[in-house]
Amino acid sequence: MEPEVIAALVGTPAILVTAAAAFAAGRAQARSAVDAVRRKDQRDTYARLPHHVRKFLLAMPPVVGTPSSRQAEVVLQRLNEAIIELEDGALQVELEGPHDVADAAYVVVDQATDLFDVTIRFLHAITGVGGMADREALEDTIDARVLRLVTATNQFAKEASRILNGDLRSRSGDDARRFPRYVRYELAWPGDSDEDTRQGL
C-alpha cells in the first residue's frame, strides 16, 4: 500500500474526532445562548408580577370621603382591569415555570382576589348599595388583606430569586417592607365630571 494511502487511513479517525468535538462545542454554545435568552424571559416575566400587584394596590379606593356612584364605578373598573392583568401575569409565570414559582404566583392572585372581594363590599357600604355595613370593620379587613397580599408578593419574589440565582437563602426574609409600602393617603377618588366620562374613566 502506498505511503500516502496509509497516511490518509491513519489520519481519518483524528479528523472525525476533531469534527465531532467542533460539532459538540457548537451545540453547547448554541444551547448556552438559548438558555441565556430563556433566563432573561423568565426574569422579565417574574419581574412583571410585582408590578401588576403595585398597579392593583394603587387602584384601591381611599378610606376618606364618600364617593359618588360614578366615582365608585371608576374605581371598580380600574380594580377589575388591574386584577385581570395580575391574573394574566400569573399565567405567564406558569408558562415560564417552574411549578414552585407558578404556585407562588397563584397565591398572590388568590390574595388579590380576596382583597378585591372585600373592597367591593366596602364600596357598596360607603355608597349605600346593598344596605349598610360596618365601614370601620371593612377598612380593618382591607388593611389585613393588603398585608397578606404584600407578604404573598414577597414570597413570590423570594421563590423567583431562588430559581433565577440558584438555591440561595434570601437575606431579607419575608419582611413586608421589602415591597413598596401601600400608603392610603396617597390615594384619591377619581374625578366626577363629564370630562372624565368623555375620557372613558
C-alpha positions as CSV (number, residue, x, y, z in Angstrom):
1,M,0.0,0.0,0.0
2,E,1.3,3.4,-0.9
3,P,2.5,5.6,2.0
4,E,0.1,8.3,1.1
5,V,-2.9,6.0,1.4
6,I,-1.7,4.6,4.7
7,A,-1.3,8.2,6.0
8,A,-4.8,9.0,4.9
9,L,-6.3,6.0,6.6
10,V,-4.4,6.6,9.8
11,G,-5.3,10.3,9.8
12,T,-9.1,9.7,9.3
13,P,-10.1,8.9,12.9
14,A,-8.3,12.1,14.2
15,I,-10.2,14.2,11.7
16,L,-13.5,12.6,12.7
17,V,-12.7,13.2,16.4
18,T,-11.9,16.8,15.7
19,A,-15.1,17.3,13.7
20,A,-17.2,15.7,16.4
21,A,-15.6,17.9,19.1
22,A,-16.2,21.0,17.0
23,F,-19.9,20.0,16.5
24,A,-20.3,19.3,20.2
25,A,-18.8,22.7,21.1
26,G,-21.0,24.4,18.6
27,R,-24.1,22.8,20.1
28,A,-23.0,23.7,23.6
29,Q,-22.5,27.3,22.6
30,A,-25.9,27.4,20.9
31,R,-27.6,25.8,23.9
32,S,-25.9,28.3,26.2
33,A,-27.3,31.2,24.1
34,V,-30.8,29.7,24.2
35,D,-30.5,29.3,28.0
36,A,-29.4,32.9,28.4
37,V,-32.5,34.1,26.4
38,R,-34.8,31.8,28.3
39,R,-33.4,33.0,31.6
40,K,-33.9,36.7,30.6
41,D,-37.5,35.9,29.6
42,Q,-38.1,34.2,33.0
43,R,-36.6,37.2,34.8
44,D,-38.7,39.7,32.9
45,T,-41.9,37.6,33.4
46,Y,-41.2,37.3,37.1
47,A,-40.5,41.0,37.5
48,R,-43.8,42.0,35.9
49,L,-45.9,40.2,38.6
50,P,-45.0,42.6,41.5
51,H,-45.6,45.5,39.0
52,H,-49.1,44.2,38.5
53,V,-49.6,44.0,42.3
54,R,-48.4,47.6,42.7
55,K,-50.9,48.7,40.0
56,F,-53.7,46.9,41.7
57,L,-52.9,48.5,45.1
58,L,-52.7,51.9,43.5
59,A,-56.2,51.4,42.1
60,M,-57.6,50.8,45.6
61,P,-60.1,53.3,46.9
62,P,-59.2,55.8,49.7
63,V,-60.9,55.4,53.0
64,V,-61.7,59.1,53.5
65,G,-64.8,60.6,52.0
66,T,-67.9,59.2,50.4
67,P,-67.7,58.8,46.6
68,S,-70.5,59.3,44.1
69,S,-71.7,56.2,42.4
70,R,-69.7,57.3,39.3
71,Q,-66.5,57.5,41.3
72,A,-67.1,54.1,42.8
73,E,-67.8,52.7,39.4
74,V,-64.5,54.1,38.1
75,V,-62.6,52.6,41.0
76,L,-64.2,49.2,40.4
77,Q,-63.4,49.4,36.7
78,R,-59.7,50.2,37.5
79,L,-59.5,47.4,40.0
80,N,-61.1,44.9,37.7
81,E,-58.6,45.8,34.9
82,A,-55.7,45.6,37.4
83,I,-56.7,42.1,38.7
84,I,-57.2,40.8,35.1
85,E,-53.6,42.0,34.3
86,L,-52.4,40.3,37.5
87,E,-54.1,37.0,36.5
88,D,-52.6,37.2,33.1
89,G,-49.2,37.8,34.7
90,A,-49.6,34.7,36.8
91,L,-50.4,32.7,33.7
92,Q,-47.3,33.9,32.0
93,V,-45.3,32.9,35.1
94,E,-46.9,29.4,34.9
95,L,-45.9,29.1,31.2
96,E,-42.3,30.1,32.1
97,G,-42.3,27.7,35.1
98,P,-41.2,26.0,37.2
99,H,-44.1,24.9,39.3
100,D,-42.8,26.3,42.6
101,V,-42.8,29.9,41.2
102,A,-46.1,29.4,39.4
103,D,-47.7,28.2,42.7
104,A,-46.3,31.3,44.5
105,A,-47.8,33.5,41.7
106,Y,-51.2,32.0,42.1
107,V,-51.1,32.6,45.9
108,V,-50.6,36.2,45.0
109,V,-53.6,36.1,42.7
110,D,-55.7,34.4,45.5
111,Q,-54.8,37.1,48.0
112,A,-55.5,39.9,45.5
113,T,-58.9,38.3,44.7
114,D,-59.8,38.2,48.4
115,L,-58.8,41.9,48.7
116,F,-60.9,42.7,45.6
117,D,-63.9,41.0,47.1
118,V,-63.8,42.9,50.4
119,T,-63.1,46.1,48.5
120,I,-66.4,45.6,46.5
121,R,-68.2,45.2,49.8
122,F,-66.5,48.4,51.1
123,L,-67.6,50.4,48.1
124,H,-71.1,49.1,48.4
125,A,-71.2,50.0,52.0
126,I,-70.0,53.6,51.6
127,T,-72.2,54.3,48.6
128,G,-75.3,52.7,50.1
129,V,-75.6,49.9,47.7
130,G,-76.8,46.6,49.2
131,G,-77.6,48.0,52.6
132,M,-75.5,49.4,55.5
133,A,-72.3,47.7,56.7
134,D,-69.6,48.4,59.3
135,R,-67.3,50.7,57.4
136,E,-64.5,50.6,60.0
137,A,-64.6,46.8,60.2
138,L,-64.3,46.6,56.4
139,E,-61.4,49.1,56.5
140,D,-59.6,46.9,59.0
141,T,-60.3,43.8,56.9
142,I,-58.9,45.6,53.8
143,D,-55.7,46.6,55.7
144,A,-55.2,43.0,56.8
145,R,-55.8,41.7,53.3
146,V,-53.3,44.2,51.9
147,L,-50.7,42.9,54.3
148,R,-51.4,39.3,53.2
149,L,-51.0,40.3,49.5
150,V,-47.7,42.1,50.2
151,T,-46.5,39.0,52.1
152,A,-47.5,36.7,49.3
153,T,-45.8,39.0,46.8
154,N,-42.6,38.9,48.8
155,Q,-42.8,35.2,49.0
156,F,-43.2,35.0,45.2
157,A,-40.2,37.3,44.8
158,K,-38.1,35.1,47.1
159,E,-39.1,31.9,45.2
160,A,-38.4,33.6,41.8
161,S,-35.0,34.8,43.1
162,R,-34.2,31.2,44.2
163,I,-34.9,29.9,40.8
164,L,-33.0,32.6,38.9
165,N,-30.0,32.7,41.2
166,G,-29.8,29.1,42.4
167,D,-30.8,27.7,45.7
168,L,-29.7,30.7,47.8
169,R,-31.2,31.9,51.0
170,S,-32.9,35.3,51.0
171,R,-31.0,37.8,53.1
172,S,-34.2,39.8,53.7
173,G,-36.6,37.0,54.7
174,D,-40.3,37.8,54.4
175,D,-40.2,41.3,55.7
176,A,-43.2,43.2,54.2
177,R,-41.1,46.4,54.0
178,R,-39.2,44.9,51.0
179,F,-42.3,45.6,48.9
180,P,-43.2,49.2,48.2
181,R,-45.3,50.4,51.0
182,Y,-49.0,50.8,50.5
183,V,-49.8,54.3,51.6
184,R,-53.6,55.0,51.7
185,Y,-53.3,58.8,52.0
186,E,-51.6,58.8,48.5
187,L,-54.8,57.5,47.0
188,A,-57.6,59.8,45.9
189,W,-61.1,59.4,44.5
190,P,-61.2,59.8,40.7
191,G,-62.8,62.9,39.3
192,D,-66.6,63.0,39.0
193,S,-67.2,65.2,35.9
194,D,-68.4,64.9,32.4
195,E,-64.9,65.4,31.2
196,D,-63.8,62.3,33.0
197,T,-66.7,60.4,31.4
198,R,-65.7,61.6,27.9
199,Q,-62.2,60.4,28.5
200,G,-63.5,56.9,29.3
201,L,-62.7,56.9,33.0
